[in-house]
Amino acid sequence: MKDSPTTEHNDAGPSHGGVGTDLAAPEGAALDNRFANPGLPAHRYRTTDIDPAAAKRAERQVSTIFLLSAVGTLVFLVGYFALPIDDDKSLGRLQLSTMVLGLGLGFAIFLIGIGLVHWAKTLMPDHEQIELRHDIRGTDEERRDASNIILDGVEESGIMRRTVIRNSLIGAMAILPIPAVVLFRDLGPLPGTVLRESLWEEGVRLTRDPDGTPIRAADVTFGSVFHVIPDGLSESSHPIEEKAKAAVLLIRIQPEDVQPLEGDLAVRNDWDYDGIYAYSKICTHVGCPVALYEQQTHHLLCPCHQSTFDLTQHCKVIFGPAKRPLPQLPITVDGEGYLVASGPFPEPPGPSYWERGASA
Ligand code: FES
């Protein structure tokens, strides 16, 4: 390898002890004059440096590892298409599919890393080098030398010459992004209106989460909080997705503590039932469950980024990154005294960014 003026190989053993060997330099002497430079130990050549057969063997090992990496990618792809989770949604299928995908992709990435390390340790140059400190921007000559070092490095790495290794690496890397393509495919179609709709509609009973028992208005005492799901959620074909939109908090406060709304929103002033208010539990920032209720201040807090919603102002945001109030669910009671929705949410629950470009 061609040396730059600021770079020295150590093939000839210790040879850098010349800078400042005076350990007994008087106090105040320049720091680099107080310590002996120990230099570097003699360079030890690897078997692959001196034995062409060993180098050839290492070359075969590296390319074999890269090819095995490609096998891992193929296992991922076979697992993805042979074990679809659309048809069989059982937990066992999900676990098997996840394991095969994870092992395949992990194996592929791991072996590319192992192949690169083995290549570097056995075949790439391993000269010890010293680069003396200097101004951050080198002279034009030094910059030219640096480019030459890189070009020499490329040359010495053998990537241009060792075509088997290069091509097997290119092959392994070329198919490695394919799993990303199929994973992006799993993100599914754009949501359309699905996020604007939930199981709440007129007459649907409010039930306790998770046991699904209905709630009487008389059960909701002042200061208590109920975590609520719509009746019939468990019979839904997508209960988890529906719950993510329909989860509600039920809280009772003194009606006179709540500031009345005005103008177009005044219609919402009777969306409570005798001081019992139902609000979406899904934070309008990025969708964490709003789970903390401060009884004294009537504040609801989201634990993720501390958005705070004021119940006395119809869950208006008074702190944090959320940009709009929690949607209110209008409620009343049915003939048996159970709390029911008197209509759907007036706007989509959850993060505001879903609403970009759509009218609320
Ligand atoms: S998700 Fe609630 S504050 Fe961020």
Residues whose N, C-alpha, C, O or C-beta is under 5 A from the ligand:
A	BS01	FES	C283 H285 V286 G287 C288 C302 C304 H305 Q306 S307
